[in-house]
């Protein structure tokens, strides 16, 4: 995903809690994935957000590969 030039709307953003629900994992797992550069996050003030499209894409790839765990 080209992060250099990106235009987003607020409904394109998901909190870490929301990301955990979408992927079916814990919030600490989301933070570990961010640290390992498996997910990109955006800081707005003191809050961290992830792109819904990136989460949905990861979820679909995991499901199509038969790998439901992260």
C-alpha positions in Angstrom: 0.0 0.0 0.0 1.5 3.4 -1.1 1.5 5.4 2.2 3.4 8.3 0.6 0.3 9.8 -1.0 -2.9 8.8 0.7 -6.3 10.5 0.9 -8.6 9.1 3.7 -12.0 9.8 5.2 -12.7 9.3 8.9 -14.9 6.2 8.2 -11.8 4.6 6.5 -10.1 4.6 9.9 -10.5 2.0 12.7 -9.2 2.1 16.3 -6.9 -0.7 17.6 -9.9 -2.1 19.4 -12.0 -2.1 16.2 -9.1 -3.7 14.3 -8.9 -6.4 16.9 -12.6 -7.2 16.4 -12.3 -7.2 12.6 -9.4 -9.6 12.6 -10.6 -11.6 15.6 -7.5 -11.1 17.7 -6.6 -9.3 20.9 -5.6 -5.6 21.0 -2.0 -6.5 22.1 -1.8 -8.7 18.9 -2.7 -5.6 16.8 0.1 -3.6 18.5 2.6 -6.5 17.9 1.6 -6.5 14.2 2.2 -2.8 14.0 5.6 -3.2 15.6 6.5 -6.0 13.1 5.3 -3.7 10.2 2.6 -6.2 9.3 0.0 -3.3 9.7 0.4 0.4 9.2 -1.0 2.8 11.8 -1.7 6.5 11.7 -1.3 8.7 14.8 -3.8 11.5 15.1 -3.0 13.4 18.3 -2.5 10.7 20.9 -4.8 8.1 19.2 -3.7 5.4 16.8 -5.8 4.4 13.9 -5.5 1.7 11.2 -6.9 1.7 7.6 -10.1 -0.4 7.3 -9.1 -1.4 3.8 -5.8 -2.8 4.9 -7.5 -4.8 7.7 -10.1 -6.2 5.3 -7.5 -7.2 2.8 -5.4 -9.0 5.5 -8.5 -10.8 6.7 -9.4 -11.9 3.2 -5.8 -13.1 2.4 -5.7 -15.1 5.7 -9.0 -16.7 5.0 -8.2 -17.6 1.4 -4.9 -19.1 2.5 -6.7 -21.2 5.1 -4.7 -19.5 7.8 -7.2 -18.1 10.2 -4.6 -17.3 12.9 -2.4 -14.3 12.8 
